[in-house]
Amino acid sequence: MNARENLTIAVAGGTGTLGGAVVDELRKRGHHVRVLSRRSAEHPVDLTTGEGLAGALADCDVAVDASNSTSPKRARATLVDGSRLLLAAEEKAGVGHHVAVSIVGCEKVPIGYYRTKVAQERVVESGPVDWTTVRATQFHELVAGVLAPLARSGLHPLPKARLQTVASAEVARAVADVAERPALRGRVEVAGPEIEDLRDLALQWRAAHRSRVLPLPVMLPGPVGRALRAGALTTDRPDVRGTLTFGQWLTAGR
């Protein structure tokens, strides 16, 4: 299917790591992009209440939901209840395509945030607007963002976990591709080029930063630990495979 040109696209969470990259990518392609977030100067919205959505979505062709919440208490209100409010506002505004961002394998790891992402996917799939869900593996930026503050303690206490990290910029390009095309009412999976253990990623991080932080292997028990060790958050056959490895991303000084 051919990509459409000169679309008006709203990006909820457009000031975040992925959302900001999606906004930049779509603008490079010539689309008119509206940044929706609490901090947006032109289109401030609150997904937990629906405030600002009607005006922000007026005359939009596509809405990309790259919103997130780092607060466990607010995650469900933002991602699940917020999706309901966003989809209802999209329907009223005549938006033709809702692009949701989710996580590869989220249904396989029994922790609260991933359960919330599964619930968000179900809201989208049963909602009133045609949709496509883009599932991505963990970002290089996320792993680096975990390792850096841990290093300040002098230790890297890490469990075994098979990950397939990917650059957020490569995910953003995949999201932009999806936004330009008609809704699939299905999923597109985006993953990094390599499956590596978290402890090996930490070793690469320490080498890149010349850090003397000490590795501390820990055992993560129960179903969560088993799922991570088994590679629940990876995929052998992604629809889109990134090319930039974690090591290359570190070397580039991202």
C-alpha positions as CSV (number, residue, x, y, z in Angstrom):
1,M,0.0,0.0,0.0
2,N,1.3,3.4,-0.9
3,A,2.1,6.0,1.7
4,R,-0.2,9.1,1.8
5,E,1.2,12.6,1.6
6,N,0.4,15.8,3.4
7,L,-1.5,14.3,6.3
8,T,-2.5,16.1,9.5
9,I,-1.3,13.8,12.3
10,A,-1.7,14.3,16.1
11,V,1.0,12.7,18.3
12,A,-0.1,12.2,21.9
13,G,3.0,12.1,24.1
14,G,4.8,14.0,21.4
15,T,7.4,15.4,23.8
16,G,8.6,12.0,25.1
17,T,11.6,10.0,23.9
18,L,9.7,8.1,21.2
19,G,7.0,10.7,20.6
20,G,9.5,13.4,20.0
21,A,11.3,11.2,17.5
22,V,8.0,10.4,15.7
23,V,7.2,14.1,15.5
24,D,10.6,14.9,13.9
25,E,10.3,12.0,11.5
26,L,6.8,12.9,10.3
27,R,7.7,16.6,9.9
28,K,10.7,15.6,7.8
29,R,8.3,13.7,5.5
30,G,6.2,16.9,5.0
31,H,3.2,16.1,7.2
32,H,1.5,18.6,9.4
33,V,2.0,17.4,13.0
34,R,0.3,18.4,16.2
35,V,2.1,17.7,19.4
36,L,-0.3,16.7,22.1
37,S,0.9,16.7,25.7
38,R,0.4,18.5,29.0
39,R,3.4,20.6,28.2
40,S,2.5,21.3,24.6
41,A,2.4,25.0,23.8
42,E,-0.1,24.7,21.0
43,H,-2.1,21.7,21.9
44,P,-2.1,21.0,25.7
45,V,-4.2,17.9,26.5
46,D,-4.8,15.8,29.6
47,L,-5.4,12.1,28.7
48,T,-6.6,11.4,32.2
49,T,-9.5,13.9,31.9
50,G,-9.9,14.3,28.1
51,E,-9.3,18.1,28.5
52,G,-8.2,19.7,25.2
53,L,-8.6,16.6,23.0
54,A,-11.6,17.8,20.9
55,G,-9.8,20.9,19.7
56,A,-6.4,19.2,19.2
57,L,-7.9,16.4,17.1
58,A,-10.1,18.6,14.8
59,D,-9.4,17.9,11.2
60,C,-6.7,15.3,11.9
61,D,-6.3,12.3,9.6
62,V,-4.3,10.1,12.0
63,A,-3.6,10.0,15.7
64,V,-0.5,8.4,17.1
65,D,-0.6,7.5,20.8
66,A,3.0,7.5,22.1
67,S,1.9,8.6,25.6
68,N,3.4,7.0,28.7
69,S,3.5,7.3,32.4
70,T,6.4,6.5,34.7
71,S,4.1,6.6,37.7
72,P,2.5,3.2,38.6
73,K,-0.4,5.0,40.1
74,R,-1.1,7.0,37.0
75,A,-0.2,4.5,34.3
76,R,-3.7,2.9,34.0
77,A,-5.4,6.3,34.1
78,T,-3.1,7.6,31.3
79,L,-2.8,4.5,29.1
80,V,-6.1,2.6,29.5
81,D,-8.7,5.2,30.6
82,G,-6.8,7.7,28.5
83,S,-7.0,5.5,25.4
84,R,-10.8,5.3,25.8
85,L,-11.0,9.1,26.0
86,L,-8.7,9.6,23.1
87,L,-10.5,7.1,20.9
88,A,-13.9,8.7,21.7
89,A,-12.5,12.1,20.8
90,E,-11.0,10.7,17.6
91,E,-14.3,9.2,16.6
92,K,-16.1,12.6,17.1
93,A,-13.4,14.4,15.2
94,G,-13.5,11.9,12.3
95,V,-9.9,10.6,12.7
96,G,-9.5,7.6,10.4
97,H,-6.5,5.8,11.9
98,H,-5.4,5.3,15.4
99,V,-1.7,4.2,15.8
100,A,-1.0,2.7,19.2
101,V,2.5,2.0,20.6
102,S,3.0,-1.0,22.7
103,I,5.7,-3.6,23.8
104,V,6.7,-6.9,22.2
105,G,5.7,-9.8,24.5
106,C,4.0,-7.6,27.1
107,E,1.4,-10.3,27.6
108,K,4.1,-12.8,28.6
109,V,5.6,-10.9,31.5
110,P,3.3,-10.7,34.6
111,I,4.2,-7.3,36.0
112,G,1.8,-4.4,36.5
113,Y,3.0,-2.0,33.8
114,Y,2.9,-4.8,31.1
115,R,-0.6,-5.8,32.2
116,T,-1.6,-2.2,31.8
117,K,-0.1,-2.2,28.2
118,V,-2.1,-5.4,27.4
119,A,-5.3,-3.7,28.7
120,Q,-4.5,-0.7,26.6
121,E,-4.2,-2.8,23.5
122,R,-7.6,-4.4,24.2
123,V,-9.2,-1.0,24.5
124,V,-7.8,0.0,21.1
125,E,-8.8,-3.2,19.5
126,S,-12.4,-2.9,20.7
127,G,-12.6,0.8,20.1
128,P,-14.5,2.8,17.5
129,V,-11.6,3.9,15.3
130,D,-9.6,1.8,12.8
131,W,-6.2,1.0,14.3
132,T,-2.7,-0.4,14.0
133,T,-0.6,-1.3,17.0
134,V,3.2,-0.9,16.7
135,R,4.9,-3.2,19.2
136,A,8.5,-2.5,19.9
137,T,11.3,-4.1,21.9
138,Q,13.1,-2.1,24.7
139,F,14.9,1.0,23.5
140,H,18.6,1.4,23.8
141,E,17.8,4.6,25.6
142,L,15.8,2.7,28.2
143,V,18.6,0.3,29.0
144,A,21.2,3.1,29.2
145,G,18.8,5.1,31.4
146,V,18.6,2.2,33.9
147,L,22.4,1.4,33.9
148,A,23.6,5.0,34.4
149,P,21.8,5.7,37.7
150,L,22.6,2.2,39.0
151,A,26.3,2.9,38.3
152,R,26.3,5.8,40.8
153,S,26.0,3.3,43.6
154,G,29.1,1.5,42.4
155,L,27.2,-1.7,41.5
156,H,25.2,-3.1,38.6
157,P,22.9,-5.6,40.3
158,L,21.3,-7.2,37.3
159,P,19.3,-10.4,36.6
160,K,19.7,-12.6,33.5
161,A,17.3,-11.2,30.9
162,R,17.3,-11.8,27.1
163,L,16.6,-8.5,25.4
164,Q,16.5,-7.2,21.8
165,T,17.1,-3.5,22.2
166,V,16.5,-1.1,19.4
167,A,17.1,2.6,18.8
168,S,14.1,4.8,19.4
169,A,14.8,6.6,16.1
170,E,14.4,3.4,14.2
171,V,11.1,2.7,16.0
172,A,10.0,6.2,15.1
173,R,10.6,5.6,11.4
174,A,8.5,2.4,11.6
175,V,5.7,4.3,13.4
176,A,5.8,7.0,10.8
177,D,5.5,4.4,8.0
178,V,2.5,2.9,9.7
179,A,0.9,6.3,10.2
180,E,1.2,7.1,6.5
181,R,-0.6,3.9,5.5
182,P,-4.2,2.7,6.0
183,A,-5.1,1.0,9.2
184,L,-4.3,-2.7,9.4
185,R,-6.5,-3.6,12.4
186,G,-3.4,-5.6,13.4
187,R,0.1,-5.4,14.8
188,V,3.5,-4.4,13.4
189,E,6.5,-5.6,15.5
190,V,9.7,-3.7,15.6
191,A,12.8,-5.2,17.2
192,G,16.6,-4.6,17.5
193,P,19.1,-6.5,15.4
194,E,20.5,-8.7,18.2
195,I,19.2,-10.7,21.1
196,E,21.6,-10.2,24.1
197,D,21.6,-10.7,27.8
198,L,21.1,-7.6,30.0
199,R,24.4,-8.4,31.7
200,D,26.2,-8.3,28.4
201,L,24.6,-5.0,27.6
202,A,25.8,-3.7,30.9
203,L,29.4,-4.9,30.1
204,Q,29.2,-2.9,26.8
205,W,27.9,0.2,28.7
206,R,30.8,0.0,31.2
207,A,33.4,-0.3,28.5
208,A,31.9,2.6,26.5
209,H,31.9,4.8,29.7
210,R,35.1,3.4,31.1
211,S,33.2,2.8,34.2
212,R,34.6,0.8,37.2
213,V,31.2,-0.1,38.5
214,L,31.1,-3.7,39.6
215,P,28.8,-6.2,38.1
216,L,26.5,-8.0,40.7
217,P,24.6,-10.9,39.2
218,V,21.2,-11.3,41.0
219,M,18.6,-14.0,40.7
220,L,15.1,-12.8,39.8
221,P,12.8,-15.6,41.0
222,G,9.3,-16.5,40.0
223,P,7.4,-16.2,36.7
224,V,8.8,-12.8,35.9
225,G,12.4,-14.1,36.1
226,R,11.6,-17.1,34.1
227,A,9.9,-15.0,31.4
228,L,12.8,-12.7,31.1
229,R,15.4,-15.5,31.0
230,A,13.4,-17.2,28.3
231,G,13.4,-14.1,26.1
232,A,9.7,-13.2,26.4
233,L,10.4,-9.6,25.3
234,T,12.1,-10.7,22.1
235,T,10.9,-11.9,18.7
236,D,12.6,-14.0,16.1
237,R,10.6,-12.6,13.2
238,P,9.9,-8.9,13.6
239,D,8.1,-7.1,10.8
240,V,10.8,-4.4,11.0
241,R,14.3,-5.2,12.3
242,G,16.5,-2.3,13.4
243,T,20.1,-2.2,12.2
244,L,21.9,-0.2,15.0
245,T,23.2,-2.4,17.8
246,F,23.4,-1.3,21.4
247,G,27.2,-1.2,21.1
248,Q,27.1,0.9,18.0
249,W,24.6,3.3,19.6
250,L,26.9,3.7,22.5
251,T,29.9,4.3,20.3
252,A,28.0,7.0,18.4
253,G,27.6,8.8,21.7
254,R,23.8,8.8,21.7
